[in-house]
């Protein structure tokens, strides 16, 4: 039992280490693979934030939002898990001994194990961690954040079941500036430095010990690069804003070039406590996916101390809520990410929880 527990612990360790390892070769990034720290408020309201953001980290979405920002000094930590974590850990709990001793299984036991793998074959459990420190005031913002994502899963393999692992770790320092160019229009720019580490590999279950050891040995300084965002915010009326952003107008880390991501959004406040918003991202369709993969919409209703959120994230329902206790805030979001070419092919449910300490939001 003790050995089986250690085997499971090695899988958890592998997920965490995958956030920190440098790959051997450069990769071609998608718009979804660039360093970006999503805001939990945005996730709850369907991901729409280009024209609706108002808190301290909103300028990560659109630097021009700094023109309407108030002072915000805060430290937040976000932890996320994919919805399939229960199925994966139930499988490990039931089969960890057979996985650890796969070479000694009988043909009948191997067949039974492969049947157990079938429902989760190739699926990864994703673990995400983000910590953000930001200082924002009117037309100026600075943020430093660490964002890590690690995924571990299992598939049937060819000769034996294989552990699948991938991950990315980013350390980002961002400076944002904004300026009014007319009574109703503001522009902004974000300059970012990025230090990135990532990895992606598959290995047989009987060789897991060697992978964990080599992963620890390969920890080193990540690749460093720079990125530039440009944004615009225009007031259509007293209660409605339009935002346009060119994310990663220039962006590169090592040999990896970030694709230009042209985005547009609209937000309105029909009443003081209600915000409604719609964003369309990747207008140039660099990722070659359905338009519905690139639409985010939702809203937020605020009452004293509590915010309620909902929307549609890539066609899937999202929900969220926040409790604001002045210097302490707790937020939750549930949403789904579509990994296929259109909604309904490969949606992965996500849970996010954020704790925030600070002043001014």
C-alpha positions as CSV (number, residue, x, y, z in Angstrom):
1,X,0.0,0.0,0.0
2,X,2.8,2.4,0.8
3,X,4.5,1.7,-2.5
4,X,1.2,2.3,-4.4
5,X,0.8,5.6,-2.6
6,X,4.3,6.6,-3.6
7,X,3.5,5.7,-7.3
8,X,0.4,8.0,-7.2
9,X,2.5,10.7,-5.6
10,X,5.0,10.5,-8.4
11,X,2.2,11.2,-10.9
12,X,1.1,14.3,-8.9
13,X,4.8,15.4,-8.7
14,X,5.1,14.9,-12.4
15,X,2.2,17.3,-13.1
16,X,3.8,20.0,-10.9
17,X,7.2,19.5,-12.4
18,X,5.8,19.8,-16.0
19,X,5.2,23.5,-15.3
20,X,8.9,24.1,-14.9
21,X,10.8,22.1,-17.5
22,X,12.4,23.5,-20.7
23,X,11.6,21.7,-24.0
24,X,14.4,20.5,-26.2
25,X,12.9,21.9,-29.4
26,X,10.9,25.1,-30.1
27,X,7.2,24.8,-30.9
28,X,4.8,26.7,-33.0
29,X,2.3,28.4,-30.7
30,X,-1.4,28.8,-31.1
31,X,-3.2,31.9,-29.8
32,X,-4.3,29.8,-26.8
33,X,-0.7,28.8,-26.1
34,X,0.8,32.3,-25.4
35,X,1.4,33.6,-21.9
36,X,-1.9,35.0,-20.7
37,X,-3.4,35.2,-17.3
38,X,-7.2,35.0,-17.5
39,X,-9.2,36.9,-14.9
40,X,-11.6,34.9,-12.8
41,X,-14.3,37.5,-13.0
42,X,-14.1,37.2,-16.8
43,X,-14.2,33.4,-16.7
44,X,-17.5,33.4,-14.7
45,X,-19.1,35.9,-17.2
46,X,-18.3,33.8,-20.3
47,X,-14.8,35.2,-20.8
48,X,-15.9,38.6,-22.1
49,X,-13.7,41.3,-20.7
50,X,-12.2,43.5,-23.5
51,X,-14.6,46.4,-22.8
52,X,-16.1,45.3,-19.5
53,X,-13.0,45.0,-17.2
54,X,-12.7,47.4,-14.3
55,X,-10.6,45.7,-11.7
56,X,-6.8,45.7,-11.2
57,X,-6.0,43.0,-13.7
58,X,-8.4,44.1,-16.4
59,X,-5.5,45.8,-18.3
60,X,-4.1,42.3,-19.1
61,X,-7.1,42.0,-21.5
62,X,-7.0,45.5,-22.8
63,X,-4.4,48.1,-21.8
64,X,-6.8,51.0,-22.7
65,X,-9.0,49.9,-19.8
66,X,-6.5,51.7,-17.6
67,X,-8.1,54.9,-18.7
68,X,-11.1,54.1,-16.6
69,X,-9.4,52.2,-13.8
70,X,-9.3,53.3,-10.2
71,X,-6.5,52.6,-7.7
72,X,-6.1,48.9,-7.1
73,X,-3.2,47.3,-5.1
74,X,-3.7,43.5,-4.6
75,X,-2.2,40.1,-4.4
76,X,-4.3,37.2,-5.7
77,X,-3.8,33.4,-6.0
78,X,-5.9,31.2,-8.3
79,X,-6.0,27.4,-8.3
80,X,-7.8,25.5,-11.1
81,X,-8.6,21.8,-11.8
82,X,-10.3,20.1,-14.7
83,X,-13.7,18.4,-14.0
84,X,-12.3,14.9,-14.9
85,X,-10.1,14.9,-11.8
86,X,-12.5,12.6,-9.9
87,X,-12.6,9.9,-12.7
88,X,-8.8,10.0,-13.0
89,X,-8.1,9.6,-9.3
90,X,-10.8,6.9,-8.9
91,X,-9.0,5.0,-11.7
92,X,-5.6,5.4,-10.0
93,X,-7.0,4.4,-6.6
94,X,-8.5,1.2,-8.1
95,X,-5.6,0.3,-10.4
96,X,-2.4,1.7,-9.0
97,X,-1.0,-1.7,-8.0
98,X,-1.6,-3.2,-11.4
99,X,0.0,-0.1,-13.1
100,X,3.0,-0.3,-10.9
101,X,3.4,-4.1,-11.5
102,X,2.3,-4.2,-15.1
103,X,5.2,-6.5,-16.2
104,X,3.8,-9.2,-13.8
105,X,0.2,-9.1,-14.9
106,X,-1.5,-12.1,-16.6
107,X,-3.1,-11.6,-20.0
108,X,-6.6,-11.6,-18.3
109,X,-5.4,-8.9,-15.8
110,X,-4.0,-6.8,-18.7
111,X,-7.3,-7.0,-20.6
112,X,-9.2,-5.9,-17.5
113,X,-6.8,-3.0,-16.9
114,X,-7.1,-1.9,-20.6
115,X,-10.9,-2.0,-20.2
116,X,-10.6,0.3,-17.1
117,X,-8.5,2.7,-19.0
118,X,-11.0,3.0,-21.9
119,X,-13.2,5.7,-20.4
120,X,-10.3,8.0,-19.7
121,X,-8.0,7.0,-22.5
122,X,-5.9,10.0,-23.6
123,X,-7.6,12.4,-21.3
124,X,-5.4,14.6,-19.1
125,X,-6.2,16.1,-15.7
126,X,-5.1,19.7,-15.8
127,X,-3.8,21.6,-12.7
128,X,-3.4,25.3,-12.9
129,X,-1.8,27.8,-10.5
130,X,-1.5,31.6,-10.9
131,X,-0.2,34.2,-8.5
132,X,-0.6,37.9,-9.4
133,X,0.7,41.1,-7.8
134,X,-0.6,44.3,-9.3
135,X,-0.6,48.0,-8.8
136,X,-3.0,50.0,-10.9
137,X,-4.1,53.6,-11.0
138,X,-5.6,55.9,-13.6
139,X,-3.7,55.4,-16.9
140,X,-0.9,53.3,-15.3
141,X,-0.6,49.7,-14.3
142,X,2.1,47.2,-13.4
143,X,1.6,43.5,-12.8
144,X,3.9,40.5,-12.0
145,X,2.5,37.0,-12.2
146,X,3.5,33.4,-12.2
147,X,1.2,31.1,-14.2
148,X,1.7,27.3,-14.3
149,X,-0.3,24.6,-16.0
150,X,0.5,20.9,-15.8
151,X,-1.5,18.0,-17.3
152,X,-1.1,14.3,-16.6
153,X,-3.1,11.5,-18.1
154,X,-2.9,7.9,-19.3
155,X,-3.6,6.0,-22.5
156,X,-3.5,2.4,-23.7
157,X,-0.1,2.7,-25.4
158,X,1.2,0.0,-27.7
159,X,3.1,-2.4,-25.5
160,X,2.0,-1.0,-22.1
161,X,-0.1,1.8,-20.8
162,X,1.6,5.2,-21.0
163,X,1.7,8.3,-18.8
164,X,1.0,11.5,-20.8
165,X,2.4,14.7,-19.4
166,X,2.7,18.3,-20.6
167,X,3.0,21.7,-18.9
168,X,3.9,25.3,-19.2
169,X,5.2,27.7,-16.6
170,X,5.4,31.5,-17.3
171,X,6.8,34.3,-15.2
172,X,5.5,37.6,-16.6
173,X,6.3,41.2,-15.8
174,X,3.9,43.7,-17.4
175,X,3.8,47.5,-17.7
176,X,0.7,49.1,-19.0
177,X,0.1,52.7,-20.0
178,X,-3.1,54.5,-21.4
179,X,-4.0,57.9,-22.6
180,X,-7.2,59.7,-23.8
181,X,-7.0,60.8,-27.4
182,X,-10.5,62.3,-27.5
183,X,-13.4,62.8,-25.1
184,X,-14.7,59.3,-25.7
185,X,-11.6,57.4,-26.9
186,X,-8.5,56.1,-25.2
187,X,-5.6,54.0,-26.3
188,X,-3.2,51.8,-24.3
189,X,-0.2,49.6,-24.6
190,X,1.2,46.7,-22.6
191,X,4.9,45.8,-22.6
192,X,5.6,42.3,-21.3
193,X,8.8,40.4,-20.4
194,X,8.2,36.6,-20.3
195,X,10.3,33.8,-18.9
196,X,8.8,30.4,-20.1
197,X,9.4,26.7,-19.4
198,X,7.4,23.9,-21.0
199,X,7.5,20.2,-21.8
200,X,5.4,17.5,-23.5
201,X,6.1,13.7,-23.4
202,X,4.7,10.2,-23.1
203,X,6.3,7.3,-21.3
204,X,5.4,3.7,-20.3
205,X,4.1,3.2,-16.8
206,X,7.0,0.9,-15.9
207,X,9.5,3.7,-16.7
208,X,7.8,6.4,-14.6
209,X,10.6,6.5,-12.1
210,X,13.2,7.3,-14.7
211,X,11.0,10.2,-16.1
212,X,10.5,11.8,-12.7
213,X,14.2,11.6,-12.0
214,X,15.2,13.0,-15.4
215,X,12.5,15.8,-15.1
216,X,14.1,16.9,-11.8
217,X,17.6,16.8,-13.3
218,X,16.5,18.9,-16.3
219,X,15.3,21.9,-14.3
220,X,17.1,25.0,-15.6
221,X,16.5,28.7,-16.5
222,X,13.7,29.1,-19.0
223,X,13.7,31.0,-22.2
224,X,13.1,34.8,-22.0
225,X,11.3,37.1,-24.5
226,X,9.1,40.1,-24.9
227,X,5.6,40.8,-26.1
228,X,3.6,44.0,-26.9
229,X,-0.2,44.6,-26.8
230,X,-2.0,47.6,-28.1
231,X,-5.6,48.4,-27.2
232,X,-8.4,50.9,-27.8
233,X,-11.5,51.8,-25.8
234,X,-14.3,53.9,-27.2
235,X,-17.4,55.1,-25.4
236,X,-20.5,54.7,-27.7
237,X,-22.8,56.2,-25.1
238,X,-23.1,56.8,-21.4
239,X,-23.5,53.1,-20.6
240,X,-21.7,51.3,-23.5
241,X,-18.0,50.8,-24.4
242,X,-16.3,49.1,-27.4
243,X,-12.8,47.6,-27.1
244,X,-10.4,46.5,-29.8
245,X,-7.0,44.8,-28.9
246,X,-4.1,43.6,-30.9
247,X,-2.6,41.1,-28.5
248,X,1.0,40.2,-29.2
249,X,1.5,42.7,-32.0
250,X,5.1,41.6,-31.3
251,X,5.7,38.5,-29.2
252,X,8.5,36.0,-29.0
253,X,10.2,33.7,-26.4
254,X,13.2,31.9,-27.6
255,X,12.4,30.5,-31.1
256,X,8.6,30.5,-30.4
257,X,6.8,33.4,-32.0
258,X,3.4,34.4,-30.7
259,X,0.7,34.8,-33.3
260,X,-1.1,38.2,-33.6
261,X,-4.5,37.9,-31.9
262,X,-6.9,40.6,-33.0
263,X,-9.9,40.9,-30.6
264,X,-13.0,43.1,-30.3
265,X,-15.6,43.4,-27.6
266,X,-18.6,45.5,-26.5
267,X,-20.0,46.0,-23.0
268,X,-23.0,47.8,-21.6
269,X,-24.4,48.7,-18.2
270,X,-28.1,49.1,-18.7
271,X,-28.5,49.6,-14.9
272,X,-25.8,50.4,-12.4
273,X,-25.5,46.9,-10.9
274,X,-25.6,45.0,-14.2
275,X,-22.8,44.5,-16.8
276,X,-23.4,42.6,-20.1
277,X,-20.5,41.9,-22.5
278,X,-19.6,40.1,-25.8
279,X,-16.1,39.5,-27.1
280,X,-14.8,37.9,-30.4
281,X,-11.2,36.9,-30.3
282,X,-8.8,35.7,-33.0
283,X,-10.6,37.7,-35.7
284,X,-7.9,36.6,-38.2
285,X,-8.6,33.0,-37.3
286,X,-5.0,32.0,-36.8
287,X,-6.1,28.8,-35.1
288,X,-8.4,27.8,-38.0
289,X,-11.4,27.0,-35.8
290,X,-15.2,27.7,-35.9
291,X,-16.3,31.3,-35.2
292,X,-18.3,29.8,-32.2
293,X,-14.9,28.8,-30.6
294,X,-14.0,32.4,-30.6
295,X,-17.1,34.0,-29.1
296,X,-17.4,34.8,-25.4
297,X,-20.4,36.4,-23.8
298,X,-21.9,36.9,-20.4
299,X,-22.8,39.2,-17.6
300,X,-22.5,40.1,-13.9
301,X,-25.1,41.3,-11.4
302,X,-23.8,43.0,-8.3
303,X,-25.4,43.4,-4.9
304,X,-23.7,44.5,-1.7
305,X,-20.8,42.2,-1.0
306,X,-21.8,39.6,-3.6
307,X,-21.4,39.4,-7.4
308,X,-23.2,36.8,-9.5
309,X,-22.0,35.9,-13.0
310,X,-23.0,33.8,-16.0
311,X,-22.5,33.4,-19.7
312,X,-21.4,31.3,-22.6
313,X,-17.7,30.5,-23.0
314,X,-17.1,29.1,-26.5
315,X,-20.7,28.0,-26.6
316,X,-20.7,26.3,-23.2
317,X,-22.5,27.7,-20.2
318,X,-20.3,29.3,-17.5
319,X,-21.1,30.5,-14.0
320,X,-19.3,32.4,-11.3
321,X,-19.7,34.2,-8.1
322,X,-17.6,36.5,-5.8
323,X,-17.8,37.6,-2.2
324,X,-16.1,41.0,-1.5
325,X,-15.2,41.7,2.1
326,X,-13.2,44.9,1.4
327,X,-9.6,43.7,1.9
328,X,-10.4,40.1,1.3
329,X,-12.2,38.6,-1.7
330,X,-13.1,35.1,-2.8
331,X,-14.2,34.2,-6.3
332,X,-15.2,31.0,-8.1
333,X,-15.8,30.2,-11.8
334,X,-16.9,27.1,-13.7
335,X,-16.5,27.0,-17.5
336,X,-15.5,24.8,-20.4
337,X,-12.7,25.0,-22.9
338,X,-13.2,23.6,-26.4
339,X,-10.1,21.9,-27.7
340,X,-11.7,20.8,-31.0
341,X,-12.4,22.7,-34.2
342,X,-15.9,23.7,-33.0
343,X,-18.0,23.5,-29.8
344,X,-19.3,20.1,-28.9
345,X,-16.3,18.1,-30.0
346,X,-13.9,18.1,-27.1
347,X,-15.1,20.4,-24.3
348,X,-13.2,20.2,-21.0
349,X,-14.9,21.5,-17.9
350,X,-12.8,23.7,-15.6
351,X,-13.1,24.8,-11.9
352,X,-11.3,28.0,-10.7
353,X,-11.0,29.4,-7.2
354,X,-9.3,32.7,-6.4
355,X,-8.3,34.3,-3.1
356,X,-7.4,38.0,-3.2
357,X,-6.0,40.4,-0.7
358,X,-5.7,44.1,-1.3
359,X,-7.3,47.5,-1.5
360,X,-9.2,49.6,-4.0
361,X,-11.3,47.2,-6.1
